[in-house]
Amino acid sequence: MSNSIRRIGKIGVAGSGAMGRGIAESCLRAGASVLLQDTSAAALRAARKQIERSLQHSVDKGIVEAKNIEAWLSQLEVSEDVAAFMSCDLVIEAVPEIPDLKLEVLKRIEKNVRDVTIIATNTSSIPVTKLSSSLMDPSRFLGLHFFNPVPRMNLAEVIPTVLTDSTVTAAVEYFVREQLEKTPLTVADRPGFAVNALLIPYLLSAARMLDLSYASADDIDNAMKLGCGHPMGPLELSDFIGLDVVAAVAGSIYAETKDHACIVPNNLRRLVEAGQTGRKSGQGFFKYADNVPTTSGPQST
Ligand SMILES: NC(=O)c1ccc[n+]([C@@H]2O[C@H](COP(=O)([O-])OP(=O)(O)OC[C@H]3O[C@@H](n4cnc5c(N)ncnc54)[C@H](O)[C@@H]3O)[C@@H](O)[C@H]2O)c1
C-alpha cells in the first residue's frame, strides 16, 4: 500500500468506551468526520452523551463557541455495524485489551475498509507486530496509542512495526501533529512502548507499598503529589486508568520481559477480581461518588 501525506478526512473508531469516545471527541474538535462503532448500542448512546457533555463543558468554560458544537456533532455518526467503516480513511481500534478479541476485530475491520485505509490499534501493551498477524496487509497497520482523557492529553505514541509502510507512519504522524494538534512520539514496538514502560512499574510499586503497609493510600499518593509535584498520586491514577487496564498492561509487559517490577501485587489483583476496577466502577483503591474520591484506606485484600 502506498499513501502520500494527505489530510485524513474521516476517522473510524471501533469501541466507544473511555478511549474510543475520547478519540472520537478529539477528532471532531479537529474538524474531522467520525464514525464511532461498538457492538453495544447502550455504549454508543453513553458515548454520544459523554461527548456532548464534554463539548458543552468547554462552551460553559468559554473555551469554544456554542456554534462549534452543533457543527462538530453533525460530523459524528454512530453504528453497530462494522461495514460502516468503508467510508473511513483511518480506522482506530479501541476495544478491550484482550489479544484474541483485538485480533478478531482487526481482521473484521480490514474486510470492511478500502485498500488505502490505514488501520491502527490503541493497544496499551499488546505487541503491535503480534496484532498485525491478523491482517492480510500489515503494511497499512501500526499502533496509535492515546492517553486518557484523550481531549486533554497532548501525546500520542505512534508505533510502526517492521512491516509498516513508512508512508503510513508519516501520514499518521502528520494526522496527530497537524490535525489533532497533539505531539506524536514515534517509538519502537517494545514492551510498554515508551510511556507504559516507565509508568506501569511505578504504579505497581505504589500498590505493592500499600500491600506491605508502608503507609495509607492517601499518604502514598500525597508522597508523590506533595513531594514530587505530581498532579495525581499513583493509586488515584491507577483508579483513573482502570485497575483492570493496569493489570492487563502489566501482564503483557511481564509476559515479554519477565521483569519482576511488572508482577501485579495481590491487593490490585484482588480488586480486579472483585470488579472494583477504579473510578469507572465507583471503587478501586479509593471510593468514588460523583467521580470524586471520597474515602480511602489500605485495601490489603
Ligand atoms: N483506559 C485507559 O486509560 C487507556 C489508555 C490508553 C489506551 N487504552 C487502551 O484502549 C483500549 C480500550 O480501552 P478502554 O479503557 O476504552 O476500554 P472500555 O472497556 O472503556 O471500552 C471498550 C469498548 O469496546 C466495546 N467493544 C467490545 N467488543 C467490541 C467489538 N467486538 N467491536 C466493537 N466494540 C467492542 C465495548 O462495548 C466498550 O464500549 C484498550 O486496548 C486499552 O488498553 C486504555
The ligand as a Gaussian input file, in Angstrom:
#p B3LYP/6-31G(d) Opt

LIG

0 1
 N       -8.279000       3.360000      29.891000
 C       -7.105000       3.925000      29.628000
 O       -6.604000       4.785000      30.400000
 C       -6.372000       3.578000      28.359000
 C       -5.328000       4.419000      27.930000
 C       -4.687000       4.127000      26.712000
 C       -5.059000       3.012000      25.979000
 N       -6.062000       2.201000      26.446000
 C       -6.418000       1.051000      25.611000
 O       -7.572000       1.389000      24.843000
 C       -8.359000       0.215000      24.610000
 C       -9.776000       0.458000      25.108000
 O       -9.728000       0.753000      26.481000
 P      -10.963000       1.457000      27.228000
 O      -10.434000       1.861000      28.566000
 O      -11.598000       2.466000      26.325000
 O      -11.949000       0.194000      27.381000
 P      -13.522000       0.232000      27.758000
 O      -13.771000      -1.072000      28.414000
 O      -13.867000       1.503000      28.444000
 O      -14.262000       0.260000      26.300000
 C      -14.197000      -0.780000      25.369000
 C      -15.404000      -0.674000      24.429000
 O      -15.250000      -1.648000      23.383000
 C      -16.530000      -2.181000      23.100000
 N      -16.375000      -3.466000      22.416000
 C      -16.187000      -4.702000      22.963000
 N      -16.098000      -5.624000      21.975000
 C      -16.239000      -4.952000      20.791000
 C      -16.235000      -5.345000      19.427000
 N      -16.070000      -6.624000      19.076000
 N      -16.413000      -4.390000      18.475000
 C      -16.588000      -3.082000      18.816000
 N      -16.609000      -2.651000      20.108000
 C      -16.427000      -3.578000      21.077000
 C      -17.213000      -2.281000      24.460000
 O      -18.636000      -2.357000      24.306000
 C      -16.755000      -0.975000      25.106000
 O      -17.671000       0.079000      24.819000
 C       -7.633000      -0.929000      25.323000
 O       -6.791000      -1.563000      24.409000
 C       -6.810000      -0.210000      26.384000
 O       -5.669000      -0.926000      26.785000
 C       -6.737000       2.458000      27.598000

